[in-house]
Amino acid sequence: MLSSSPPPAPPAKNARRAEQPRRSDRKRILIVEDNKDSADALAQLIGLLGCDVDVANNGRSAVARAIAFPPGLILCDLGLPGGMDGYAVAREVRGDPRLREPRLVAVSGYSRTQDHAAAEQAGSIGSSPSPSQVDIIEAMLNDLAPRS
C-alpha cells in the first residue's frame, strides 16, 4: 500500500540565506570619481564589504544619482572635470532637500590645509586620501546605520 502523505515541499525559490543581509539593510554608497578604473576598483571593494554601490563619473551625474539612489555615504573626488568639481557637488547635495543628509567625504589627492578647509566649507564632513585606503573606508562604513 502506498503512503498517502505528500512528498516534502521543495525549498522556496526566494528564500534568503541567513548570512546575507536583506537588501533594505544594506548600506548605500555613491562613488563620484572621474577615473573609471579607480571608480570601478573602489566600487568592487565596497561591494565586497556588503554595500550597494553606485558610481558617477562627473558632478552633474553625481547629483542626479544621489537623488535617484539616496546614499548613506558619498565618496566624492574633488578634481572632477566638466565644470562641476567636488566642491560644487557637495554644495548641491547639501542644498537639495530631497537628499536625506548623506555623509559626504572628499576623496582627493589634494592634501593642502586650504583644500581640506574648502571641502569642509562646501559641506564635506571629512576627507580621505586618494586612492582611498581600505581601513579608512571600513571605518566610515562601520559608522553608517543600515538603510531602512
C-alpha positions, 0 to 999 in steps of 0.5 A: 500500500502506498503512503498517502502523505505528500512528498516534502515541499521543495525549498522556496525559490526566494528564500534568503540565506541567513548570512546575507543581509536583506537588501533594505539593510544594506548600506548605500554608497555613491562613488563620484570619481572621474577615473573609471578604473579607480571608480570601478576598483573602489566600487568592487571593494565596497561591494565586497564589504556588503554595500550597494554601490553606485558610481558617477563619473562627473558632478552633474551625474553625481547629483542626479544619482544621489537623488535617484539612489539616496546614499548613506555615504558619498565618496566624492573626488574633488578634481572632477572635470566638466565644470562641476568639481567636488566642491560644487557637488557637495554644495548641491547635495547639501542644498537639495532637500530631497537628499536625506543628509548623506555623509559626504567625504572628499576623496582627493589627492589634494592634501593642502590645509586650504583644500581640506578647509574648502571641502569642509566649507562646501559641506564635506564632513571629512576627507580621505586620501586618494586612492582611498585606503581600505581601513579608512573606508571600513571605518566610515562604513562601520559608522553608517546605520543600515538603510531602512 
